[in-house]
Amino acid sequence: MTVQFRLLQCLSDNFCLLAHDPGTGSTICFDAPDADPIAAALDAQGWRLSEIALTHHHQDHIGGVAALKARFPAARVIGAGKDAHRLPPLDLAVTEGDEIPFGRGVARVLETPGHTLGHIVYHLANEAAVVTGDTLFSLGCGRVMEGTMPMMFASLQRLATLPAETAVYCGHEYTLANARFAATVEPDNPALLERLAEAERLRARGAVTIPTTIGRERATNPFFRTDDPKLRKILGLEDAGDVEVFTELRERKNRF
């Protein structure tokens, strides 16, 4: 049977993703910003929490772990071995290429440093989904807080190579703000303008804007489009390298 996904809004603008395998009854919680809505959703669905898989160490992604672990003591806490010293106690420390069996396939760990040095994402190829935390957002990317610009650019380029149909579950509801920034650097991109209008409609009625897909991001996310001639011309960087273009975009977004 197909894995069932349930997206939860937590705190002010965070997301948690629950992935449930009806065949085994196991459920992975990807990031745990707040235990209460997560536990309530599990109870409402009658799902058993088996894993809590963390993308990075920031408090708004791990704040609910202790309470969830207390309520579901059999659940394994999974996170990057490189960040074990600043994550909640891990039952399973993972690194690049590790695979967590789930459903018909696995959740494969990809290291995506930049926002933090130990950031990881989880690719569920059989389910055509990727959980990107604060590396890739709908129409944006995370701030480069611990890594370097080349590091973050390389992480994003890696995600851009995933199949176009891959559903992207990111860590925050930032689409509308990201779309408004993206329109300043690609004002003539019709696919982007369509997404901006869509985000405005969805947020006006309190609806979420994700998941997006890798294909949509390739067509509209400026951080995926550093080689686009029109975008480069607007930035005044026609002959610059891709990392330089990315850096200019990220710095402009920081100031936006």
Accessible surface in RSA format (square Angstrom, percent):
REM  Atomic radii and reference values for relative SASA: ProtOr
REM  Chains: A
REM  Algorithm: Lee & Richards
REM  Probe-radius: 1.40
REM  Slices: 20
REM RES _ NUM      All-atoms   Total-Side   Main-Chain    Non-polar    All polar
REM                ABS   REL    ABS   REL    ABS   REL    ABS   REL    ABS   REL
RES MET A   1   158.21  81.9 107.45  71.1  50.77 120.9  85.12  72.4  73.09  96.8
RES THR A   2    95.03  67.6  86.04  87.2   8.99  21.4  51.48  69.1  43.55  65.8
RES VAL A   3     6.51   4.3   0.22   0.2   6.29  15.2   0.22   0.2   6.29  17.1
RES GLN A   4    83.76  46.8  78.69  57.5   5.07  12.1  31.26  66.5  52.50  39.8
RES PHE A   5    63.53  31.8  30.22  18.7  33.31  86.7  30.29  18.4  33.24  95.1
RES ARG A   6    85.57  35.9  83.62  42.6   1.94   4.6  24.40  33.3  61.17  37.1
RES LEU A   7    44.24  24.6  18.39  13.2  25.85  65.0  18.39  12.9  25.85  69.6
RES LEU A   8    13.17   7.3  11.12   8.0   2.05   5.1  13.17   9.2   0.00   0.0
RES GLN A   9    91.21  51.0  69.60  50.9  21.61  51.4  27.44  58.4  63.77  48.4
RES CYS A  10     3.74   2.8   0.00   0.0   3.74   8.8   3.12   7.9   0.63   0.7
RES LEU A  11    99.64  55.5  57.18  40.9  42.46 106.7  69.90  49.1  29.74  80.0
RES SER A  12   108.34  91.6  67.67  90.3  40.67  93.7  55.63 118.5  52.72  73.9
RES ASP A  13    45.33  31.8  43.01  42.8   2.33   5.5  14.61  34.4  30.72  30.6
RES ASN A  14     4.29   3.0   3.99   3.9   0.30   0.7   0.00   0.0   4.29   4.1
RES PHE A  15     5.41   2.7   1.99   1.2   3.42   8.9   1.99   1.2   3.42   9.8
RES CYS A  16     0.76   0.6   0.00   0.0   0.76   1.8   0.76   1.9   0.00   0.0
RES LEU A  17     4.69   2.6   3.40   2.4   1.29   3.2   3.40   2.4   1.29   3.5
RES LEU A  18     0.00   0.0   0.00   0.0   0.00   0.0   0.00   0.0   0.00   0.0
RES ALA A  19     0.00   0.0   0.00   0.0   0.00   0.0   0.00   0.0   0.00   0.0
RES HIS A  20    17.17   9.4  17.17  11.9   0.00   0.0   5.51   5.7  11.67  13.6
RES ASP A  21     6.82   4.8   6.82   6.8   0.00   0.0   0.00   0.0   6.82   6.8
RES PRO A  22    35.06  25.6  13.74  12.5  21.32  77.5  15.96  13.2  19.09 118.7
RES GLY A  23    57.71  71.2   0.00   N/A  57.71  71.2  24.53  67.3  33.18  74.3
RES THR A  24    92.10  65.5  65.25  66.1  26.86  64.0  73.29  98.4  18.82  28.4
RES GLY A  25    23.61  29.1   0.00   N/A  23.61  29.1  21.68  59.5   1.93   4.3
RES SER A  26    18.28  15.4  18.28  24.4   0.00   0.0  13.55  28.9   4.73   6.6
RES THR A  27     0.00   0.0   0.00   0.0   0.00   0.0   0.00   0.0   0.00   0.0
RES ILE A  28     0.17   0.1   0.17   0.1   0.00   0.0   0.17   0.1   0.00   0.0
RES CYS A  29     0.00   0.0   0.00   0.0   0.00   0.0   0.00   0.0   0.00   0.0
RES PHE A  30     2.29   1.1   0.40   0.2   1.89   4.9   0.40   0.2   1.89   5.4
RES ASP A  31     4.11   2.9   4.11   4.1   0.00   0.0   1.62   3.8   2.49   2.5
RES ALA A  32     0.00   0.0   0.00   0.0   0.00   0.0   0.00   0.0   0.00   0.0
RES PRO A  33     5.76   4.2   0.00   0.0   5.76  21.0   0.00   0.0   5.76  35.8
RES ASP A  34    45.98  32.2  42.86  42.7   3.12   7.4   5.75  13.5  40.23  40.1
RES ALA A  35    11.33  10.4   9.97  15.4   1.36   3.1   9.97  14.0   1.36   3.6
RES ASP A  36   110.85  77.6 104.45 104.0   6.40  15.1  29.27  68.9  81.58  81.4
RES PRO A  37    43.13  31.4  33.47  30.5   9.66  35.1  40.52  33.5   2.61  16.2
RES ILE A  38     0.00   0.0   0.00   0.0   0.00   0.0   0.00   0.0   0.00   0.0
RES ALA A  39     6.02   5.5   6.02   9.3   0.00   0.0   6.02   8.5   0.00   0.0
RES ALA A  40    59.71  54.9  49.77  76.8   9.94  22.6  55.07  77.5   4.64  12.3
RES ALA A  41     6.21   5.7   2.00   3.1   4.21   9.6   5.55   7.8   0.66   1.8
RES LEU A  42     0.53   0.3   0.20   0.1   0.33   0.8   0.34   0.2   0.19   0.5
RES ASP A  43    80.65  56.5  56.32  56.1  24.33  57.5  31.68  74.6  48.97  48.8
RES ALA A  44    87.20  80.2  42.19  65.1  45.01 102.4  55.11  77.6  32.08  85.0
RES GLN A  45    81.15  45.4  56.65  41.4  24.51  58.4   4.29   9.1  76.87  58.3
RES GLY A  46    67.30  83.0   0.00   N/A  67.30  83.0  35.41  97.2  31.89  71.4
RES TRP A  47    28.73  11.5  17.65   8.5  11.08  26.0  10.54   5.6  18.19  29.5
RES ARG A  48   131.59  55.2 125.38  63.9   6.21  14.8  73.24 100.1  58.34  35.4
RES LEU A  49     4.22   2.3   0.00   0.0   4.22  10.6   0.00   0.0   4.22  11.4
RES SER A  50    13.56  11.5   8.52  11.4   5.04  11.6  11.28  24.0   2.28   3.2
RES GLU A  51    20.05  11.5  20.05  15.2   0.00   0.0   0.00   0.0  20.05  16.4
RES ILE A  52     0.00   0.0   0.00   0.0   0.00   0.0   0.00   0.0   0.00   0.0
RES ALA A  53     0.10   0.1   0.10   0.1   0.00   0.0   0.10   0.1   0.00   0.0
RES LEU A  54     0.87   0.5   0.14   0.1   0.73   1.8   0.14   0.1   0.73   2.0
RES THR A  55     1.00   0.7   0.00   0.0   1.00   2.4   0.50   0.7   0.50   0.8
RES HIS A  56     2.56   1.4   0.00   0.0   2.56   6.5   2.43   2.5   0.13   0.1
RES HIS A  57    32.38  17.7  27.32  19.0   5.06  12.9  18.40  19.0  13.98  16.3
RES HIS A  58    36.85  20.1  34.58  24.0   2.27   5.8  22.43  23.1  14.42  16.8
RES GLN A  59   128.12  71.6 119.81  87.6   8.32  19.8  62.97 134.0  65.16  49.4
RES ASP A  60    42.68  29.9  38.93  38.7   3.75   8.9  23.30  54.8  19.38  19.3
RES HIS A  61     0.00   0.0   0.00   0.0   0.00   0.0   0.00   0.0   0.00   0.0
RES ILE A  62    21.31  12.1  17.18  12.8   4.13  10.0  17.18  12.4   4.13  11.2
RES GLY A  63    36.21  44.7   0.00   N/A  36.21  44.7   7.92  21.7  28.29  63.4
RES GLY A  64     2.33   2.9   0.00   N/A   2.33   2.9   2.33   6.4   0.00   0.0
RES VAL A  65     3.24   2.1   3.24   2.9   0.00   0.0   3.24   2.8   0.00   0.0
RES ALA A  66    80.89  74.4  67.23 103.7  13.66  31.1  74.07 104.3   6.82  18.1
RES ALA A  67    56.24  51.7  42.74  66.0  13.49  30.7  50.08  70.5   6.16  16.3
RES LEU A  68     0.68   0.4   0.68   0.5   0.00   0.0   0.68   0.5   0.00   0.0
RES LYS A  69    60.28  29.4  59.13  36.3   1.15   2.7  52.11  46.9   8.17   8.7
RES ALA A  70    83.52  76.8  49.72  76.7  33.80  76.9  61.22  86.2  22.30  59.1
RES ARG A  71   133.33  56.0 105.68  53.9  27.65  65.8  44.04  60.2  89.29  54.1
RES PHE A  72    35.22  17.6  31.26  19.4   3.96  10.3  35.22  21.4   0.00   0.0
RES PRO A  73    99.09  72.2  85.44  77.9  13.65  49.6  85.98  71.0  13.11  81.5
RES ALA A  74    95.94  88.2  66.80 103.1  29.13  66.3  77.92 109.7  18.02  47.7
RES ALA A  75     0.07   0.1   0.00   0.0   0.07   0.2   0.00   0.0   0.07   0.2
RES ARG A  76    85.94  36.1  85.94  43.8   0.00   0.0  41.01  56.0  44.93  27.2
RES VAL A  77     2.30   1.5   2.30   2.1   0.00   0.0   2.30   2.0   0.00   0.0
RES ILE A  78     0.06   0.0   0.06   0.0   0.00   0.0   0.06   0.0   0.00   0.0
RES GLY A  79     0.03   0.0   0.00   N/A   0.03   0.0   0.03   0.1   0.00   0.0
RES ALA A  80     5.45   5.0   4.67   7.2   0.77   1.8   4.67   6.6   0.77   2.0
RES GLY A  81    32.81  40.5   0.00   N/A  32.81  40.5  17.11  47.0  15.70  35.2
RES LYS A  82   132.73  64.8 108.22  66.4  24.51  58.4  80.14  72.1  52.60  56.0
RES ASP A  83     4.12   2.9   4.12   4.1   0.00   0.0   0.45   1.1   3.66   3.7
RES ALA A  84    47.99  44.1  34.97  54.0  13.02  29.6  35.14  49.5  12.85  34.0
RES HIS A  85   148.47  81.1 104.57  72.7  43.90 112.3  90.67  93.4  57.80  67.3
RES ARG A  86    82.01  34.4  62.90  32.1  19.11  45.5  39.38  53.8  42.63  25.8
RES LEU A  87    17.02   9.5   1.67   1.2  15.35  38.6   3.44   2.4  13.58  36.6
RES PRO A  88    23.55  17.2  15.06  13.7   8.49  30.9  22.69  18.7   0.86   5.3
RES PRO A  89   123.47  90.0 107.62  98.1  15.85  57.6 118.19  97.6   5.28  32.8
RES LEU A  90    41.37  23.0   6.40   4.6  34.97  87.9   6.95   4.9  34.41  92.6
RES ASP A  91    77.17  54.1  41.45  41.3  35.73  84.5  14.34  33.8  62.83  62.7
RES LEU A  92    59.25  33.0  57.17  40.9   2.08   5.2  59.25  41.6   0.00   0.0
RES ALA A  93    57.69  53.0  33.33  51.4  24.36  55.4  33.59  47.3  24.11  63.9
RES VAL A  94     4.60   3.0   1.99   1.8   2.60   6.3   3.34   2.9   1.26   3.4
RES THR A  95    67.03  47.7  66.35  67.3   0.68   1.6  53.96  72.5  13.07  19.8
RES GLU A  96    65.83  37.8  50.29  38.0  15.54  37.0  45.56  88.1  20.27  16.5
RES GLY A  97    25.30  31.2   0.00   N/A  25.30  31.2  11.32  31.1  13.98  31.3
RES ASP A  98    50.54  35.4  46.11  45.9   4.43  10.5  14.00  33.0  36.54  36.4
RES GLU A  99    98.41  56.5  72.38  54.8  26.03  62.0  14.96  28.9  83.45  68.1
RES ILE A 100     1.54   0.9   0.92   0.7   0.62   1.5   1.54   1.1   0.00   0.0
RES PRO A 101   105.03  76.5  91.95  83.8  13.08  47.5  92.27  76.2  12.76  79.3
RES PHE A 102    11.90   6.0   1.63   1.0  10.28  26.7   6.62   4.0   5.29  15.1
RES GLY A 103    31.45  38.8   0.00   N/A  31.45  38.8   3.14   8.6  28.32  63.4
RES ARG A 104   147.08  61.8 110.01  56.1  37.08  88.3  59.61  81.5  87.47  53.0
RES GLY A 105    17.71  21.8   0.00   N/A  17.71  21.8  12.01  33.0   5.70  12.8
RES VAL A 106    48.38  31.8  43.42  39.3   4.96  12.0  43.74  38.0   4.65  12.6
RES ALA A 107     0.10   0.1   0.10   0.2   0.00   0.0   0.10   0.1   0.00   0.0
RES ARG A 108    89.61  37.6  89.61  45.7   0.00   0.0  20.88  28.5  68.73  41.7
RES VAL A 109     0.00   0.0   0.00   0.0   0.00   0.0   0.00   0.0   0.00   0.0
RES LEU A 110     7.54   4.2   7.54   5.4   0.00   0.0   7.54   5.3   0.00   0.0
RES GLU A 111    35.51  20.4  29.55  22.4   5.96  14.2  10.59  20.5  24.92  20.3
RES THR A 112     0.00   0.0   0.00   0.0   0.00   0.0   0.00   0.0   0.00   0.0
RES PRO A 113    35.92  26.2  35.92  32.7   0.00   0.0  35.92  29.7   0.00   0.0
RES GLY A 114     0.00   0.0   0.00   N/A   0.00   0.0   0.00   0.0   0.00   0.0
RES HIS A 115    11.39   6.2  11.39   7.9   0.00   0.0  11.12  11.5   0.27   0.3
RES THR A 116     0.00   0.0   0.00   0.0   0.00   0.0   0.00   0.0   0.00   0.0
RES LEU A 117    93.70  52.2  84.60  60.5   9.11  22.9  84.76  59.5   8.95  24.1
RES GLY A 118     3.91   4.8   0.00   N/A   3.91   4.8   3.34   9.2   0.57   1.3
RES HIS A 119     1.08   0.6   0.00   0.0   1.08   2.8   0.00   0.0   1.08   1.3
RES ILE A 120     2.38   1.4   2.38   1.8   0.00   0.0   2.38   1.7   0.00   0.0
RES VAL A 121     0.00   0.0   0.00   0.0   0.00   0.0   0.00   0.0   0.00   0.0
RES TYR A 122     0.00   0.0   0.00   0.0   0.00   0.0   0.00   0.0   0.00   0.0
RES HIS A 123    23.41  12.8  22.68  15.8   0.73   1.9  12.49  12.9  10.91  12.7
RES LEU A 124     2.97   1.7   2.85   2.0   0.12   0.3   2.97   2.1   0.00   0.0
RES ALA A 125    65.00  59.8  46.73  72.1  18.27  41.6  48.27  68.0  16.74  44.3
RES ASN A 126    80.77  55.7  58.52  56.6  22.25  53.6  10.39  25.0  70.38  68.0
RES GLU A 127    26.74  15.4   7.35   5.6  19.39  46.2   8.06  15.6  18.69  15.3
RES ALA A 128    36.82  33.9  32.13  49.6   4.70  10.7  35.02  49.3   1.80   4.8
RES ALA A 129     0.74   0.7   0.74   1.1   0.00   0.0   0.74   1.0   0.00   0.0
RES VAL A 130     0.00   0.0   0.00   0.0   0.00   0.0   0.00   0.0   0.00   0.0
RES VAL A 131     8.03   5.3   8.03   7.3   0.00   0.0   8.03   7.0   0.00   0.0
RES THR A 132     0.04   0.0   0.04   0.0   0.00   0.0   0.04   0.1   0.00   0.0
RES GLY A 133     0.99   1.2   0.00   N/A   0.99   1.2   0.84   2.3   0.15   0.3
RES ASP A 134     7.43   5.2   7.43   7.4   0.00   0.0   0.06   0.1   7.37   7.4
RES THR A 135     0.00   0.0   0.00   0.0   0.00   0.0   0.00   0.0   0.00   0.0
RES LEU A 136     0.00   0.0   0.00   0.0   0.00   0.0   0.00   0.0   0.00   0.0
RES PHE A 137     9.48   4.7   9.48   5.9   0.00   0.0   9.48   5.7   0.00   0.0
RES SER A 138     1.72   1.5   1.21   1.6   0.51   1.2   1.21   2.6   0.51   0.7
RES LEU A 139     0.78   0.4   0.00   0.0   0.78   2.0   0.00   0.0   0.78   2.1
RES GLY A 140     0.81   1.0   0.00   N/A   0.81   1.0   0.81   2.2   0.00   0.0
RES CYS A 141     6.78   5.1   0.00   0.0   6.78  15.9   0.00   0.0   6.78   7.3
RES GLY A 142     1.23   1.5   0.00   N/A   1.23   1.5   1.23   3.4   0.00   0.0
RES ARG A 143   120.63  50.7 117.62  60.0   3.01   7.2  36.56  50.0  84.07  51.0
RES VAL A 144    33.96  22.3   6.21   5.6  27.74  66.9   6.21   5.4  27.74  75.2
RES MET A 145   114.52  59.3  77.42  51.2  37.11  88.4  77.54  65.9  36.98  49.0
RES GLU A 146    59.35  34.1  30.97  23.4  28.38  67.6  29.20  56.5  30.15  24.6
RES GLY A 147    16.55  20.4   0.00   N/A  16.55  20.4   0.72   2.0  15.83  35.5
RES THR A 148    70.78  50.3  65.96  66.9   4.82  11.5  65.21  87.6   5.57   8.4
RES MET A 149    38.14  19.8  35.67  23.6   2.48   5.9  35.67  30.3   2.48   3.3
RES PRO A 150    73.74  53.7  69.26  63.1   4.47  16.3  69.66  57.5   4.08  25.3
RES MET A 151    62.16  32.2  53.16  35.2   9.00  21.4  60.81  51.7   1.36   1.8
RES MET A 152     0.00   0.0   0.00   0.0   0.00   0.0   0.00   0.0   0.00   0.0
RES PHE A 153    22.22  11.1  22.22  13.8   0.00   0.0  22.22  13.5   0.00   0.0
RES ALA A 154    60.18  55.3  50.64  78.1   9.54  21.7  55.04  77.5   5.14  13.6
RES SER A 155     5.87   5.0   2.40   3.2   3.47   8.0   3.16   6.7   2.71   3.8
RES LEU A 156     0.00   0.0   0.00   0.0   0.00   0.0   0.00   0.0   0.00   0.0
RES GLN A 157    68.39  38.2  67.10  49.0   1.29   3.1  18.98  40.4  49.41  37.5
RES ARG A 158    84.42  35.4  77.20  39.4   7.21  17.2  40.25  55.0  44.17  26.8
RES LEU A 159     0.07   0.0   0.00   0.0   0.07   0.2   0.07   0.1   0.00   0.0
RES ALA A 160    16.64  15.3  12.65  19.5   3.99   9.1  12.67  17.8   3.97  10.5
RES THR A 161   107.68  76.6  78.31  79.4  29.36  70.0  68.72  92.3  38.95  58.9
RES LEU A 162    18.56  10.3  17.65  12.6   0.91   2.3  18.56  13.0   0.00   0.0
RES PRO A 163    67.11  48.9  57.28  52.2   9.83  35.7  67.11  55.4   0.00   0.0
RES ALA A 164    43.90  40.4  38.59  59.5   5.31  12.1  38.74  54.6   5.16  13.7
RES GLU A 165   118.62  68.1 100.44  76.0  18.18  43.3  57.02 110.3  61.60  50.3
RES THR A 166     1.20   0.9   1.20   1.2   0.00   0.0   0.00   0.0   1.20   1.8
RES ALA A 167    20.12  18.5  20.12  31.0   0.00   0.0  20.12  28.3   0.00   0.0
RES VAL A 168     0.00   0.0   0.00   0.0   0.00   0.0   0.00   0.0   0.00   0.0
RES TYR A 169    22.28  10.4  22.00  12.5   0.28   0.7   4.78   3.6  17.50  21.6
RES CYS A 170     5.33   4.0   0.20   0.2   5.13  12.1   0.67   1.7   4.66   5.0
RES GLY A 171     3.17   3.9   0.00   N/A   3.17   3.9   3.17   8.7   0.00   0.0
RES HIS A 172     9.96   5.4   8.75   6.1   1.21   3.1   5.85   6.0   4.11   4.8
RES GLU A 173    17.67  10.1   4.48   3.4  13.19  31.4   3.94   7.6  13.72  11.2
RES TYR A 174    76.95  35.9  72.58  41.3   4.37  11.4  48.37  36.4  28.58  35.2
RES THR A 175     4.12   2.9   3.72   3.8   0.40   1.0   3.47   4.7   0.65   1.0
RES LEU A 176    32.86  18.3  32.03  22.9   0.83   2.1  32.03  22.5   0.83   2.2
RES ALA A 177    52.38  48.2  47.82  73.8   4.56  10.4  49.90  70.3   2.48   6.6
RES ASN A 178     4.96   3.4   4.81   4.6   0.15   0.4   0.29   0.7   4.67   4.5
RES ALA A 179     0.00   0.0   0.00   0.0   0.00   0.0   0.00   0.0   0.00   0.0
RES ARG A 180   116.68  49.0 111.35  56.8   5.34  12.7  35.08  47.9  81.60  49.5
RES PHE A 181     3.97   2.0   3.97   2.5   0.00   0.0   3.97   2.4   0.00   0.0
RES ALA A 182     0.19   0.2   0.19   0.3   0.00   0.0   0.19   0.3   0.00   0.0
RES ALA A 183    18.93  17.4  14.54  22.4   4.39  10.0  14.84  20.9   4.09  10.8
RES THR A 184    71.97  51.2  49.08  49.8  22.89  54.6  53.14  71.4  18.83  28.5
RES VAL A 185     0.77   0.5   0.74   0.7   0.03   0.1   0.74   0.6   0.03   0.1
RES GLU A 186    10.26   5.9   6.76   5.1   3.50   8.3   5.40  10.4   4.86   4.0
RES PRO A 187    59.04  43.0  49.95  45.5   9.09  33.1  50.72  41.9   8.32  51.7
RES ASP A 188   113.14  79.3  91.39  91.0  21.75  51.4  27.09  63.8  86.06  85.8
RES ASN A 189    16.48  11.4  10.35  10.0   6.14  14.8   9.76  23.5   6.72   6.5
RES PRO A 190   105.69  77.0  97.63  89.0   8.05  29.3 101.27  83.6   4.41  27.4
RES ALA A 191    39.61  36.4  34.07  52.6   5.54  12.6  38.12  53.7   1.49   3.9
RES LEU A 192     0.10   0.1   0.10   0.1   0.00   0.0   0.10   0.1   0.00   0.0
RES LEU A 193    76.78  42.8  71.04  50.8   5.74  14.4  71.57  50.3   5.20  14.0
RES GLU A 194   118.14  67.8 109.90  83.1   8.25  19.6  39.91  77.2  78.23  63.9
RES ARG A 195     7.90   3.3   6.97   3.6   0.93   2.2   3.61   4.9   4.30   2.6
RES LEU A 196    30.65  17.1  30.65  21.9   0.00   0.0  30.65  21.5   0.00   0.0
RES ALA A 197    38.74  35.6  37.14  57.3   1.60   3.6  38.03  53.6   0.71   1.9
RES GLU A 198    51.09  29.3  51.09  38.7   0.00   0.0   8.28  16.0  42.81  35.0
RES ALA A 199     1.45   1.3   0.93   1.4   0.52   1.2   1.44   2.0   0.00   0.0
RES GLU A 200    75.11  43.1  69.05  52.2   6.06  14.4  22.37  43.3  52.74  43.1
RES ARG A 201   142.70  59.9 133.22  67.9   9.48  22.6  68.30  93.3  74.40  45.1
RES LEU A 202    33.18  18.5  33.18  23.7   0.00   0.0  33.18  23.3   0.00   0.0
RES ARG A 203    80.02  33.6  64.47  32.9  15.55  37.0  11.53  15.8  68.49  41.5
RES ALA A 204    93.29  85.8  47.40  73.2  45.89 104.4  60.41  85.1  32.88  87.1
RES ARG A 205   171.43  72.0 135.49  69.1  35.93  85.6  66.88  91.4 104.54  63.4
RES GLY A 206    52.16  64.3   0.00   N/A  52.16  64.3  29.70  81.5  22.46  50.3
RES ALA A 207    29.49  27.1  20.91  32.3   8.57  19.5  29.49  41.5   0.00   0.0
RES VAL A 208    47.55  31.3  37.64  34.1   9.91  23.9  37.64  32.7   9.91  26.9
RES THR A 209    16.41  11.7   1.69   1.7  14.72  35.1   4.69   6.3  11.72  17.7
RES ILE A 210     8.61   4.9   0.04   0.0   8.57  20.7   1.23   0.9   7.38  20.0
RES PRO A 211    64.23  46.8  45.40  41.4  18.83  68.4  45.40  37.5  18.83 117.0
RES THR A 212     1.55   1.1   0.16   0.2   1.39   3.3   1.35   1.8   0.20   0.3
RES THR A 213    40.90  29.1  40.90  41.5   0.00   0.0  36.02  48.4   4.88   7.4
RES ILE A 214     0.00   0.0   0.00   0.0   0.00   0.0   0.00   0.0   0.00   0.0
RES GLY A 215    20.58  25.4   0.00   N/A  20.58  25.4  14.30  39.2   6.28  14.1
RES ARG A 216    83.76  35.2  77.54  39.5   6.22  14.8  39.19  53.6  44.57  27.0
RES GLU A 217     0.00   0.0   0.00   0.0   0.00   0.0   0.00   0.0   0.00   0.0
RES ARG A 218    90.96  38.2  83.86  42.8   7.10  16.9  42.21  57.7  48.75  29.5
RES ALA A 219    42.98  39.5  35.68  55.1   7.30  16.6  41.44  58.4   1.54   4.1
RES THR A 220     2.03   1.4   2.03   2.1   0.00   0.0   2.03   2.7   0.00   0.0
RES ASN A 221     0.00   0.0   0.00   0.0   0.00   0.0   0.00   0.0   0.00   0.0
RES PRO A 222     0.10   0.1   0.10   0.1   0.00   0.0   0.10   0.1   0.00   0.0
RES PHE A 223     0.67   0.3   0.62   0.4   0.05   0.1   0.62   0.4   0.05   0.1
RES PHE A 224    20.02  10.0   0.43   0.3  19.58  51.0   0.49   0.3  19.53  55.9
RES ARG A 225    44.19  18.6  43.38  22.1   0.82   1.9   3.75   5.1  40.44  24.5
RES THR A 226     4.59   3.3   4.20   4.3   0.38   0.9   0.00   0.0   4.59   6.9
RES ASP A 227   103.23  72.3  89.00  88.6  14.23  33.6  28.44  66.9  74.79  74.6
RES ASP A 228    28.28  19.8  24.98  24.9   3.30   7.8   5.56  13.1  22.71  22.7
RES PRO A 229   100.75  73.4  94.35  86.0   6.39  23.2  97.59  80.6   3.15  19.6
RES LYS A 230   146.95  71.7 143.36  88.0   3.59   8.6  97.23  87.5  49.73  53.0
RES LEU A 231     0.37   0.2   0.00   0.0   0.37   0.9   0.16   0.1   0.21   0.6
RES ARG A 232    28.22  11.9  28.22  14.4   0.00   0.0  10.88  14.9  17.34  10.5
RES LYS A 233   146.85  71.6 136.07  83.5  10.78  25.7  78.26  70.4  68.59  73.1
RES ILE A 234    74.11  42.2  48.49  36.1  25.62  61.7  55.31  39.8  18.80  51.0
RES LEU A 235    13.78   7.7   0.00   0.0  13.78  34.6   0.61   0.4  13.17  35.4
RES GLY A 236    53.06  65.4   0.00   N/A  53.06  65.4  27.30  74.9  25.76  57.7
RES LEU A 237    32.81  18.3  29.65  21.2   3.16   7.9  32.81  23.0   0.00   0.0
RES GLU A 238    93.10  53.5  76.09  57.6  17.01  40.5  37.71  72.9  55.39  45.2
RES ASP A 239   147.84 103.6 110.28 109.8  37.57  88.8  42.89 100.9 104.95 104.7
RES ALA A 240    19.27  17.7   3.41   5.3  15.86  36.1  11.15  15.7   8.12  21.5
RES GLY A 241    45.37  55.9   0.00   N/A  45.37  55.9  37.42 102.7   7.95  17.8
RES ASP A 242    53.71  37.6  46.52  46.3   7.19  17.0   8.92  21.0  44.79  44.7
RES VAL A 243    53.39  35.1  52.25  47.3   1.14   2.7  52.25  45.4   1.14   3.1
RES GLU A 244    94.99  54.5  87.33  66.1   7.66  18.2  37.34  72.2  57.64  47.1
RES VAL A 245     0.00   0.0   0.00   0.0   0.00   0.0   0.00   0.0   0.00   0.0
RES PHE A 246     0.00   0.0   0.00   0.0   0.00   0.0   0.00   0.0   0.00   0.0
RES THR A 247    31.88  22.7  31.88  32.3   0.00   0.0  28.15  37.8   3.73   5.6
RES GLU A 248    45.19  25.9  44.02  33.3   1.18   2.8   6.98  13.5  38.21  31.2
RES LEU A 249     0.00   0.0   0.00   0.0   0.00   0.0   0.00   0.0   0.00   0.0
RES ARG A 250     7.28   3.1   7.28   3.7   0.00   0.0   0.11   0.1   7.18   4.3
RES GLU A 251    69.84  40.1  69.03  52.2   0.80   1.9  14.85  28.7  54.99  44.9
RES ARG A 252    72.79  30.6  68.56  34.9   4.23  10.1  16.02  21.9  56.77  34.4
RES LYS A 253    38.77  18.9  35.48  21.8   3.28   7.8   3.06   2.8  35.71  38.0
RES ASN A 254    55.46  38.2  36.79  35.6  18.67  45.0  11.24  27.0  44.22  42.7
RES ARG A 255   169.18  71.0 132.00  67.3  37.18  88.5  78.09 106.7  91.09  55.2
RES PHE A 256   128.60  64.3  68.73  42.6  59.86 155.8  94.69  57.4  33.91  97.0
END  Absolute sums over single chains surface
CHAIN  1 A    10456.4       8045.3       2411.1       5849.9       4606.5
END  Absolute sums over all chains
TOTAL         10456.4       8045.3       2411.1       5849.9       4606.5
